[in-house]
Amino acid sequence: MKKTPKEILEWLCTDHAEFWKKDRTVNIYALHHALTRWAKGKGKTKVPSQSTLARLYGKESDEFKTTTAEALSEFFGVPVSIIRGELLWNPEEVWGMDITLTEVRLLYQLRQLQPDQRRAVVKLVEEMLPPGAEKAPVLLSPRRTPLLPAPKSPDKH
C-alpha cells in the first residue's frame, strides 16, 4: 500500500527528536529550519518551503514534487523512490523484521561502496558483535560460489 506524504514525513523524522512536537506530530517549522540551514551549508538555494511541507503533512497534497523529493532525499539520505512512494514496501514486513530509517540509510550508503569496501564494513560489524551473536550466513549463487568475491590479497594492489 502506498504511503501518504504525511506518513513518509513522519517516517523520515523518526530518528530526529528535534523534529517532533510534544503531541507526537512533526514540527514543520523545525524541519524547514533544519533544511534551510543544511541547504545554506551546501550552497543550495532551493529547499521546500514551510507551507509546502505543511500542505504535505496536512494531507492537502497527495504527492511530492520532484524538487521537494530530491531535497528530502539528499537531506535524509534515502532514495527519492522511497520518498515519492514509487518503492512500495512496509518497513515492518521487510525481511520479517522492523527496518528503521537508519538501517535504510546504511543500506543505501553501503550500495555506493566498492565491493572490497563493503567487505571491510561487514568484517568490522562482525568483529563488533558480542560473543556468541549469530553472524549472517554467506549467501551463495546457484553455482555455489559466494555472491561477494573473495578479498584481494594485499600484494595485488
C-alpha positions in Angstrom: 0.0 0.0 0.0 1.3 3.4 -1.0 2.2 5.7 1.9 0.8 9.2 2.2 3.2 12.2 2.3 2.3 12.6 6.0 3.3 9.0 6.7 6.5 9.4 4.8 7.4 12.7 6.5 6.8 11.0 9.9 8.9 8.1 8.9 11.7 10.3 7.7 11.6 12.2 11.0 11.5 9.1 13.2 15.1 9.2 14.4 15.2 13.0 14.9 13.7 14.1 18.2 14.2 17.8 17.3 11.5 17.4 14.5 8.7 16.3 16.9 6.3 18.3 19.0 5.2 17.1 22.4 1.9 15.8 20.9 3.9 13.5 18.6 3.3 15.4 15.4 6.0 16.6 13.1 7.2 20.1 13.8 7.2 21.5 10.3 8.9 24.7 11.4 11.8 22.8 12.9 12.1 20.6 9.9 12.0 23.6 7.5 14.6 25.4 9.6 16.9 22.4 9.5 16.5 22.0 5.8 17.3 25.7 5.3 20.5 25.5 7.4 21.6 22.4 5.6 21.0 23.9 2.2 22.9 27.0 3.1 25.8 24.9 4.3 25.7 23.0 1.0 25.5 26.2 -1.1 22.0 25.2 -2.3 19.3 27.8 -2.9 16.2 25.7 -3.2 14.5 24.0 -0.3 10.9 23.1 0.2 9.0 26.0 1.7 7.4 25.7 5.1 4.0 26.0 3.5 4.8 23.1 1.1 5.9 20.9 4.0 2.7 21.9 5.9 0.5 21.0 2.9 2.2 17.6 2.5 1.9 16.9 6.2 -1.7 18.2 6.5 -2.8 15.9 3.7 -3.6 18.8 1.4 -1.2 17.4 -1.2 -1.1 13.8 -2.2 2.4 13.6 -3.7 5.9 15.2 -3.5 7.1 17.5 -6.3 10.4 16.4 -7.8 12.4 19.2 -6.2 10.8 18.6 -2.8 11.5 14.8 -3.0 15.1 15.4 -4.2 15.8 17.8 -1.3 14.4 15.5 1.3 16.2 12.6 -0.3 19.5 14.3 0.0 18.9 15.8 3.4 17.7 12.4 5.0 20.0 10.2 2.9 17.3 7.9 1.5 16.4 7.2 -2.2 14.0 9.5 -3.9 11.9 6.5 -4.9 11.0 5.8 -1.2 10.0 9.5 -0.7 7.8 9.6 -3.8 6.2 6.3 -2.8 7.5 4.6 -6.0 9.1 1.9 -4.0 6.2 0.1 -2.2 7.3 -1.5 1.0 6.2 -1.9 4.5 9.2 -1.4 6.9 7.6 -3.8 9.4 7.4 -6.5 6.8 10.8 -6.3 5.1 12.7 -9.5 5.9 10.3 -10.2 8.6 11.7 -7.6 10.9 11.4 -3.9 11.7 13.7 -1.9 9.4 14.4 1.6 10.7 15.3 4.7 8.6 18.8 4.5 10.0 19.1 0.9 8.6 17.7 2.0 5.2 20.3 4.9 5.1 23.1 2.4 5.9 22.0 0.0 3.2 21.7 2.9 0.7 25.2 4.1 1.6 26.7 0.5 1.5 25.4 0.0 -2.0 27.6 3.0 -3.1 30.8 1.4 -1.8 33.1 -0.7 -3.9 32.9 -4.5 -3.2 36.1 -4.5 -1.2 34.9 -1.6 0.9 31.6 -3.4 1.6 33.5 -6.5 2.7 35.6 -4.4 5.1 32.4 -2.9 6.6 30.9 -6.3 7.1 34.1 -7.6 8.7 34.1 -4.6 11.1 30.5 -5.2 12.1 31.1 -8.9 12.6 34.1 -8.0 14.9 31.9 -5.7 16.9 29.2 -8.3 17.5 29.1 -9.7 21.1 30.5 -13.2 21.7 28.0 -15.8 20.6 26.0 -13.5 18.4 24.8 -15.1 15.2 26.5 -13.9 12.1 24.7 -13.5 8.8 25.0 -16.6 6.6 27.2 -16.5 3.5 24.9 -16.2 0.5 25.7 -18.5 -2.4 24.9 -18.1 -6.0 23.3 -21.0 -7.9 26.9 -22.1 -8.8 27.6 -22.4 -5.1 30.1 -19.6 -5.0 29.9 -16.6 -2.7 28.0 -13.7 -4.1 30.7 -11.3 -2.9 34.1 -12.1 -4.4 36.9 -13.1 -2.1 39.1 -10.3 -0.8 42.2 -9.5 -2.9 45.5 -10.3 -1.3 47.4 -7.3 -0.2 50.2 -7.7 -2.8 47.8 -7.3 -5.7 47.0 -3.6 -5.4 
